[in-house]
Structures are given as structure tokens and as C-alpha cells.
Amino acid sequence: MFLYRLQNVSTIRFDPPSGFYTTFQQVKISSSLQNVNIHYTIDGSDPTIDSPIYSSEISIWNLAGRNLRAVEFRDGLILGRITDSGIYKYSLLKSGAGPLTSYTLSDKEDGFLQKGIAQNYTGLIQHPQFTNDVTTKDNSTGLIWRGCYQGLNTTDCSGGGTVLMNWQDTFTGINSCNSLNSLNGGQGYAGIKDWRLPTLEELASLVNYGKETNPRINDTIFPATPGGNSWTRTEQSTNLTSTFAVDFSTGGYPIPVKTTLAAVRCVSGSIQNFRGYQFKDNSNGTVEGLRSGSLWQKCNAGQDPLNCSGTPLTYTWTQALDYCDNLILGERSNWRLPNRNELFSLIDYRLATNPMIDVVNFPNSFNDKFWTATTSALDNTRAATASFGTGAFIVDLKTTLNRVRCVTDL
């Protein structure tokens, strides 16, 4: 028997409601009906009896760019009507913790503008029962990190030695992230049983691009972090023999072959799925980023601003800053060159073809390197660029000619 299925009054509530947030939120789903299971989706499809059952709050960092759809079931039957939350939006993280230095004294660059949410951690947290187990909570993403790299132990990560392993062993080896889940008599490391290898976006969220020394991470919260490569689970879709890593000595995202030996830091929490279904063409030369609430230049600098025909122009870094600062598009004049994390949000690592960007909303895009507003803290004559051909980030001399796509805030 279907109850309420055709009724217009929703019995589902989302708390907080959808909208744009600049502070971390945990989204709750509740129902005014009794003795029901709430099933939900975040991909736009109708929830069914086979959809996940809501059991705990959902991190807005995982949910950003999407809307929840939820409905109640009891005894296999739908009781209420399917209810949409609307789109949740959440600011991107800053490119560095604390005041990133403005090396050029320009009010157009990342170090001056400081766009985004600051990194914010609680740790190291010693487990009250398993006293050798330490974790760190990321208060900006909701993720829980193992406090030490695999192979390191003790409460300050000073014991043992960092274990380097090939990519496959990060899943199945004796020092894999999965191995943490059976520790402590099956209760898991620090009482957590969903440890796994992080995605590129998750591990990259720990990099502090404003730090001028190696490793480029908060090494009080994350002690004994090795320089060099740390594995992620994000495979290079154009070459499945290689996988993305994060190099904490440079802050870059190299793409080593899977047989390479690299370090491993494990994470706990639902895997984010940021890629896809996150842009809206406004038909005026601008594209809204539904995840972060940013507004993007639809076409590369130098192309026709509405249909993106023509070959984009190239600019030095200073010229790129000036170009975006002087751009008038979509009745807006407050455009700027995106910082490293903003440009990173456009790269779609699922794509097995180039360029690695949503070509429906950003047509006639190119594989080339694009400037960011983020100066390299290791060499202030260079700034970060993103390659939409490989997905890699490379620091380039500011006198080099690269392509440009501008951003602004809604």
C-alpha cells in the first residue's frame, strides 16, 4: 500500500538546508514518519529500495555540487514522496594555511586575495583505549587521517620507518590501508574500520602551497611526513599503468607508474565523488561551478566569448593577472586569475580523452598549461600551472607564455 506517495506535502527534512556555505557542515536527513528507513541518492536519480540507507550525517565536502534526493520506505514500500534538497555549495580550500606571502606585492594574486577556507585540523588525537593509535581530524573536510604514515608508529610518529610500496600493495599488502581495519582484535586502527587509500583530491587537500620548506604540509599536525611521492587511488585514465601521487616536497601531482615505490597515508570517511554534473552554462559567456559557487569564463582567453571559436591566446603570468582583472563578461567586472585549488576543481580525472575538462560546458578547450594566481613559495620567479592534457600541476617561470581562464565569485 502506498501512503502519501501522491501527496504534495514533504515528510523529509534536510538540516541544514541547501545553499552556499563557507563553514563546514554535516547534513542530516530526517522524517516526520515513524519506523521508516530513509533511502537517498546524490546523482539525480530517484531513490529506490536499493539506494543507500541514511544512517549518519553527510559531509558537505562530499556533497558539494549535488543535491540529496530522499524518500521513506517501510516493509519494502514507498511511504512518502521523493524530496529534493536543492544544490549544496561549499567554498574550496585555500592554497595555503595562514597568510600566503604575496611575492609580487600585487593585489591580483593568490597570496594577497587569500580566497577559500583555511586548513583546520585537530590532532594528534590519541585513542583512549588503543593508546598507540593516533589520528588527525580535518575540520574543513570532515575526513579522519591516520596520524602517521604506514610503517611509522608511536604517538608522535617517531617509531619505526616509513614503508614504501608499489600501488597494488597499498590495497592488498601487509602494510596496506585495508590492513588497518583488522587491527585491535578486529576493532580497527583507533576503533575505525573503513581505512583506505585517499583520492588525489583528498590527499592534495593537505598540501600547504604557502609553506617555504619541505615537507609542504603542517608538520606539527602531520609529523614525520616524508618528502617525495605519496600514493593516491586516482588512476590516470589516459594511461592505466600510472596513478597520481602527491609530492610533499614540491606540492606537485606526479604520475608515476604503478610499480614505483612510494609512501602511504591512509584516510577514513566516505569517498568523495566531485567529478561530473557540477556546471551550468548561463548562456552569457559564463559557467557556474555548482560545487563551489564560483563563476567561470566559459571560453579560453582570446576565443569568441560565447561560442569559444578560435585559438586561445597565451600570456605571461603578469599579463594573465592583468587580463583577468580587466575582463568584463556576463555583466561582471570583478574577474581574477584562479588560484591553484580553483583551477584544480575543473580537471576531470575520470576522462580517458583529452582535454580533461567538461567539454560540454567548456567547449573547444585545449590540453595546454593554464596559469594560476599561486606563486611557488619555493621559487617566487615561478607560479603554478595546470595541464588539462595530463592533469598534472607544474610550476613554470612567470615569463613563460601559457593559456588563461578567469574566475569570479557569485
N, C-alpha and C positions, 0 to 999 in steps of 0.2 A: 504494500500500500504506500502511495506517495503522499506525504504530508507536506504542505507549504510549497511544493515544487513550482506551482504556478502563482504563488503569492508574491506581491511586489515588495513586501517588507523583508529586509535582510535580517537574518538572525546571527550573522557573522560580524565580528568587530576586529579591527586591526589597531594596535596600540604600540607606538604612536602611529598616526595616520600617515599616508603617503605625502611626499613633499621633498623639499631640499633641506638637507641638514649639514651643518658644519661641525657637529659634535657627534661622537659615536653613539649609536642607538642599538638596542636589542628589540626586535619587533615581535610582539606577541599576537597570537590569534586566539580568540575566544568565541564562545557561542552562548546564546541565551537558552538553547535547548539543553535538556538534561540527558546524561547517559549516552553520549554520542562520541564517535570518532570524527575528527576533522581531517579531511584529506585535502592536499593542496598541490599546486604546481606553480612554477615561476617562468615557464616557457611560453605562456599564452594559450596553452591547450586547456580543455575542460578537465578538471579533476575527476577521477573515477575511483572505483574501489581499489584499483591497482596503484594509484598515486600514493606518494609518501603520506604517512600519518603524522600530523603535527604532534610533537612531544616536547619540544623545548624552543626557547626564543631563537630567532634567526638574526644573525649579524647583518647589519645594514651594509657592511663592506662586501658581504657575499651577495646581497640582494640588490645593490645599487644598479640602476638601469633597467630594472624589471618590475613587474607588478605581481603580487600574490593573487592567485585565484583559489578560493576555498569553498568547501561545501561539507555538510554533515552527513554521516552515514550511521545507520543503526541496523544491525542484523542484515547487512548487505543491501539495504535500501536507502536511496537518497531521501533526506528529510527536508532540507531547506533548499533555497535557490543558490546557484553559484554566484559568488560575490567577488568582485574585483577590488583590490586595494587602491589601484592607481599606481603610477610610477614613483618609486623611491629614488632620490638622488643624494649623492654623498660626495663631498669635496675630496679631491685627490690629496695624497700626502705631499708635503714639501719635499724638495730635492735634498734638503739637509736639515739636521736638527740644530736648533739655535740659529743665531744670526749668520747666515751665509755671507761671506765677505763680498762686497761689491768692488771688484778689482779695477774696474774702469771708471768708477765714480759716476756711472750712468744710472739714471732713474728708469731705464728701459729694460734692465737686465734682471735676471733671477735673484741675484744677491741683494738687490735693492727692494724688489717688489715683494719677495717672500710670500708667494701665493701658495695656498694649500694649508693642510692640517699638519701640525708639528708631530714628529715622532714622540711617543709617550709610552714608557714601559714601567712595569712593576716587576722587580726581580733583584737578585736571585731569590726564589721562594723555596725554602727547604720544606719538604713534605713532612708532616708531623709524625707519621708512622714509619715511612720508608726514608729514614733521615739522610741517606746518601743520595737521594734523588732531588734534583733542583730543576725548577722551571722558571721561565720568564713569560709574563703576560704582556701582550701588545695591546695597550688600551685604545689604540686608534683603529685596529682591525678586528680585535676580539680573538686573535689566534694565540695559542699557547705553544711556546717553543721549548724544546729540551734546552736546559741552560748550558750544556756543554756539547761540543762536537762528539761524534761517535769515536769511542776509544779513550776519551778523557773522562775522568771521574773526580770524586770528592766534591764538596760543596762550593769550591772556588775554581774547579776545573783544572787544578794543578797536578792531579794524579794521572797516571797512565800516559798515553801518547795518541795523537790524532791518527786514526786508521784511514788510510787511503784505499779506495776500492773502485773497481770498474762499475759502470752504470747498472748492469744487471744485478750485481751483488748488493746494490742499495735496496733491492726488493727481496732477495732470497738468501743473501749471505748471512753468516753468523753474527755479523755486526750491522745488519740491515735495520732500517727503521721499523720494519714489521717485527723484528726480534724483540723490540722493547715491549710489545703487547703481551708477551707471555711471562715477563719477569714477575718477581714477588709472588710466586705461587699462583700465577695466572691472573693477578690483580692489575698487572701492567705497571710500567715505569711511572712513579709518582701517582699510582692509582688510576692511570689513564690507559685505555686500551684501543685507541684509534690513532696511534702514531703512524706517520707516513712521510714520504719524501715530499718536500714542498714543490709547488709550481714555480715557474720563473717569476711571476708577478708577486707571489708571496715572499720568496727569498729576496727579491730585489727591493721589497719594501723596507728591508733592514739596512740598506746601504745609506750611508751619510756622505753625500757628494760634497758637502762643505768641509769635511774633515781633511786636514792637510797632511796627515800622517797615516801610515799603514798599520793596522787594517782600517779600512774606511767604514767603520761601524762603531757604535757606542761600546767600547771595550771594557767599560765598568759593568754594564748590564750583561754583555756577552764576552766574558773574559776568555783569553787564550784562543781567539779567533785566528786561524791561520791565514796568511796572505795566499794568494793563488786561488785556484778554482774550487768551487763547491757545487755539487751536482744539484740539478732540479729535475722534475719529472716531465718537463716540457720538451718534447722531441721536435727537431727541425722537420717540418712537414715536407719540405722540398728535398730532404736527404735523410732518410730514416736510419742511417748509420751513425748519425750525430745527434747530440742533445745539448740544450742550452745549459750553461753553468753561469755562476756569478763569481767574478774575480774580486775578492775583497781587498786586494792590493791596489787595484785601479778603479773599481766600481763598474767595470765593463761586463758585458754579457758574451763571453766567448762561446764557441760552438764546437767543443771537442768531440772526437769520435768516441763511441761508447766503450771502447776498450781502454781508454785513457784512465789513469788512476787520479781520483780527486777526493776531497773531503766531503763529509756529510753532516748536515744539521737537520734534525727531524722536527716535525711540526704536528700539532694536534688541532683538529677542527674540520668542519665541512669544507670540501674543496670548492674554491670559488670558480665561477664559470662566467667570466666577464665578457667573453667574445661573442659577437653577433647580436642582432636585434636591439641595437643601442643607439641608433642615429635616426634623425628625422630631417628630411630635406625641407627647408622653409620656402623654397621656390623664389628666393631673392638673392641667391649667391651665398647663403649661409646654411650651415647644417648644425642642428642641435645635438650635442652629446647627452643622451638621456641618462647616462650613468653619473656624470659629474656636474651636469648643468652648465657645461661650457658651450660656447658658440664658436663654430669653426668656419674658416674660409673654405668654401666648397671646392674651389679650384686652386691650383698651384699659382703662386705669384707669376704674373706675366701672361697667363692664359685668359681667354674670354671669361669674365666673372660669372656668367650664367650657364654657359654650355661647356665650359672647360676645353674649348678647342684651342689648338695652337701648342707650341712648345714652351714650357715654362722657362723663365729667366733664372740666372744664377747671380748670387750676391756674396760679397764678403760678409763676415759676421756683423761688423758695424753697419754696413749697408742694410742688412737684414733687420736689425733693430730699428733703423730709421724707416724702412719700408713699412713695417707693421704699424709703427707709431703714426705714420701719415696716411694709413689706409682709411678710406671711407667706403663702407659696404653695408648693405641692409639697413640703411639709415642710422648707422653707428659709426663713431669716430674714435672709440676707445680700444682699438685693436693693439695687440702686442705679440712679440715673438714668444712661442710657448716654451715653458721650462722642460727639463728632461722628462719628468714624470708625466706631464701633459702630453707630450708627443708620443711617449711610450704607450699611452692609452689608445692610440689609433692603430697600433700594429696588431694584426690578427694572425696569431701563430697557428691557427687551425688550417690556414690556406696552404694548399700544396702547389699553388701557382703564384707567380709574381705579378704585380706588387702585392705585398702582404697588408692590404688595406681593403675596406669595404668599397669596392669599385662601383656599386650601385649608387651610393650616396656621395662618393668622391670619384667621379668618372675621370678617365684619361689621366690617372695618376702614374707616377714614374717610380722605378726601382732605386733611384739615386739617393744620395745622402741629403738630409734636410737639417738645417740649423736648429738648435735650441738656444734659449737665452741663458743656459747654465755654463758658466766658466769653469774650466778644470781647476780645482783647488791645488792640484799637483804641479800645474804649469799654466799660469794665467795668460800666456800667449795663445792658449788653445781653449776651445769650447766643445761641448758635446754635440754630436750629430747622430741621427738615426738613419739607418739604411732600411728602406722598405723592400729591398731585394732580398736581404738575409735576415732582417730583424735584429741585427747587431747594433750596438752603440759604440761609436768610435770618436775619440777626441781628435779634433782637426785644428790646424793653425787657423787663426781668425782671419788671415789674409786669403785663405782658400775660397774658391767660388763654389757655393752649394745652393740647393734649392730651398724654397721658403713656403710655409703655410702658416697663416696667422690665426690667433685665437683671441677671444674676449669672454667676459663673464656675463651671464644673463642678468 
